[in-house]
């Protein structure tokens, strides 16, 4: 049984009742979690901080509509997933506002796909994020949405207004580039 369930359910219910101290507690409790979500999309900590705050504004505005299941473990997991989805969409909207259109022109470039790389080094989360942050922005967004957030290519295409085939290409390229970056950084030559 999840020990966080009573406190998370109670916290959500108190926020649904517009309790200001509960909103502050929720902000403090989940700030780091949402910052981690947003930093997968935007490299600037200043932008990320602003986007996390925007995400909390959306969460508090829409928290009345959140109804979780009775199961304690599922409730906490579903609530965190609901918040993460709001934060990731907020970050994507921010990126979209910065660019007039999502760049699909780079799909035309042909790249050499490196050979498979065996992961012989234990990577820390910071190492993995450093590699992901080196990807071109389009690849990074699609990689995060598909591999981390679990969106399908059809959902990604709708979300960032690109063809489904572009989403597939960006993911393939992202994985290829990650393998190449990994090989450069961790090769044992």
C-alpha positions as CSV (number, residue, x, y, z in Angstrom):
1,X,0.0,0.0,0.0
2,X,1.3,3.5,-0.9
3,X,1.9,5.5,2.3
4,X,1.5,8.8,0.3
5,X,-2.1,8.0,-0.6
6,X,-3.9,9.5,2.4
7,X,-1.8,12.6,2.3
8,X,-2.0,13.0,-1.5
9,X,-5.8,12.3,-1.6
10,X,-6.4,14.7,1.3
11,X,-4.1,17.3,-0.2
12,X,-6.0,17.1,-3.5
13,X,-9.3,17.3,-1.8
14,X,-8.2,20.3,0.3
15,X,-7.0,22.0,-2.9
16,X,-10.3,21.2,-4.6
17,X,-11.9,23.1,-1.6
18,X,-9.6,26.1,-2.4
19,X,-7.6,25.8,0.8
20,X,-4.6,28.1,0.3
21,X,-2.3,26.4,2.7
22,X,-2.9,23.1,0.9
23,X,-2.1,24.6,-2.4
24,X,1.2,25.9,-1.0
25,X,1.9,22.5,0.4
26,X,1.2,20.8,-2.9
27,X,3.4,23.3,-4.7
28,X,6.3,22.6,-2.3
29,X,5.7,18.8,-2.5
30,X,5.6,18.5,-6.3
31,X,7.8,21.4,-7.4
32,X,10.9,19.3,-7.9
33,X,8.9,16.6,-9.7
34,X,7.4,19.0,-12.2
35,X,10.7,20.8,-12.6
36,X,12.2,17.4,-13.7
37,X,9.4,17.0,-16.2
38,X,9.8,20.5,-17.7
39,X,13.6,20.3,-17.8
40,X,13.3,17.3,-20.2
41,X,11.9,19.8,-22.8
42,X,13.6,23.2,-22.0
43,X,17.3,23.6,-21.1
44,X,17.0,26.9,-19.4
45,X,16.3,26.7,-15.7
46,X,14.8,30.2,-15.8
47,X,12.3,29.1,-18.5
48,X,11.7,25.9,-16.6
49,X,10.9,27.7,-13.4
50,X,8.4,29.9,-15.2
51,X,6.8,26.9,-16.9
52,X,6.5,25.0,-13.6
53,X,4.7,28.0,-12.1
54,X,2.5,28.2,-15.2
55,X,1.8,24.4,-14.8
56,X,0.8,24.9,-11.2
57,X,-1.6,27.6,-12.2
58,X,-3.2,25.2,-14.7
59,X,-3.3,22.4,-12.1
60,X,-5.0,24.6,-9.5
61,X,-7.5,25.9,-12.1
62,X,-8.4,22.4,-13.2
63,X,-8.0,20.4,-10.0
64,X,-11.8,20.3,-9.5
65,X,-12.0,18.0,-12.5
66,X,-9.5,15.5,-11.2
67,X,-11.2,12.3,-9.9
68,X,-8.9,9.5,-8.9
69,X,-9.6,5.9,-8.4
70,X,-10.3,4.3,-5.0
71,X,-7.1,2.2,-5.1
72,X,-4.5,3.9,-3.0
73,X,-1.5,3.1,-5.3
74,X,-3.4,4.0,-8.5
75,X,-4.6,7.3,-7.0
76,X,-1.1,8.7,-6.3
77,X,0.2,7.4,-9.6
78,X,-2.7,8.8,-11.6
79,X,-2.5,12.2,-10.0
80,X,1.3,12.5,-10.6
81,X,0.7,11.5,-14.2
82,X,-2.1,14.1,-14.6
83,X,0.3,16.8,-13.3
84,X,3.1,15.6,-15.5
85,X,0.9,15.7,-18.6
86,X,-0.1,19.3,-17.8
87,X,3.6,20.3,-17.3
88,X,4.8,18.6,-20.5
89,X,2.1,20.2,-22.5
90,X,2.9,23.6,-21.0
91,X,6.5,23.2,-22.0
92,X,5.6,22.1,-25.5
93,X,3.3,25.1,-25.8
94,X,6.1,27.3,-24.7
95,X,8.5,25.8,-27.4
96,X,5.8,26.2,-30.0
97,X,5.3,29.9,-29.2
98,X,9.0,30.4,-29.6
99,X,9.0,28.9,-33.0
100,X,6.5,29.7,-35.7
101,X,6.4,26.1,-36.9
102,X,8.0,22.8,-36.0
103,X,10.9,22.3,-38.2
104,X,10.5,19.1,-40.3
105,X,13.0,20.2,-43.0
106,X,15.8,18.3,-41.3
107,X,14.1,15.0,-42.1
108,X,15.5,15.3,-45.7
109,X,19.1,15.0,-44.4
110,X,20.5,11.5,-44.6
111,X,22.6,10.4,-41.7
112,X,24.8,7.4,-41.2
113,X,23.4,5.2,-38.5
114,X,26.1,4.0,-36.1
115,X,26.4,0.4,-35.1
116,X,24.7,-0.8,-32.0
117,X,26.4,0.3,-28.8
118,X,26.4,-1.9,-25.7
119,X,25.8,0.0,-22.5
120,X,28.7,-1.2,-20.3
121,X,28.8,1.9,-18.1
122,X,26.2,2.5,-15.4
123,X,24.7,5.8,-16.3
124,X,23.3,8.2,-13.7
125,X,20.2,10.2,-14.5
126,X,22.3,13.4,-14.9
127,X,24.4,11.6,-17.5
128,X,21.4,10.5,-19.5
129,X,19.9,13.9,-19.4
130,X,23.2,15.4,-20.5
131,X,23.1,13.2,-23.6
132,X,19.4,13.9,-24.3
133,X,20.0,17.6,-24.0
134,X,22.5,17.4,-26.8
135,X,19.8,16.3,-29.2
136,X,18.3,18.8,-31.7
137,X,15.2,20.3,-30.2
138,X,12.7,18.4,-32.5
139,X,14.4,15.1,-31.7
140,X,14.5,15.8,-28.0
141,X,10.8,16.6,-27.8
142,X,9.6,13.6,-29.8
143,X,12.0,11.3,-27.8
144,X,10.7,12.6,-24.5
145,X,7.0,12.4,-25.5
146,X,7.4,8.9,-26.9
147,X,9.9,7.2,-24.7
148,X,9.4,9.0,-21.4
149,X,5.8,10.2,-21.5
150,X,4.5,7.2,-23.4
151,X,2.6,9.0,-26.2
152,X,2.0,7.3,-29.5
153,X,3.2,8.7,-32.8
154,X,-0.3,9.7,-33.7
155,X,-0.7,11.6,-30.4
156,X,2.7,13.3,-30.8
157,X,1.7,14.3,-34.4
158,X,-1.5,16.0,-33.1
159,X,0.2,17.6,-30.1
160,X,3.0,19.3,-32.0
161,X,1.3,19.5,-35.4
162,X,3.6,17.4,-37.5
163,X,2.9,14.4,-39.8
164,X,3.0,11.0,-38.0
165,X,5.8,9.9,-40.3
166,X,7.9,12.9,-39.1
167,X,7.4,11.8,-35.5
168,X,8.7,8.3,-36.4
169,X,11.7,9.8,-38.2
170,X,12.5,12.1,-35.3
171,X,12.4,9.3,-32.8
172,X,14.6,7.1,-35.0
173,X,17.1,9.9,-35.4
174,X,17.0,10.7,-31.7
175,X,17.9,7.1,-30.8
176,X,20.6,7.0,-33.4
177,X,22.1,10.3,-32.2
178,X,22.0,9.1,-28.6
179,X,23.8,5.9,-29.5
180,X,26.5,8.0,-31.3
181,X,26.8,10.5,-28.4
182,X,27.0,7.6,-26.0
183,X,29.7,5.9,-28.1
184,X,31.7,9.2,-28.2
185,X,31.4,9.8,-24.5
186,X,31.8,6.4,-23.1
187,X,33.8,4.4,-25.6
188,X,36.6,2.4,-24.0
189,X,39.3,2.9,-26.5
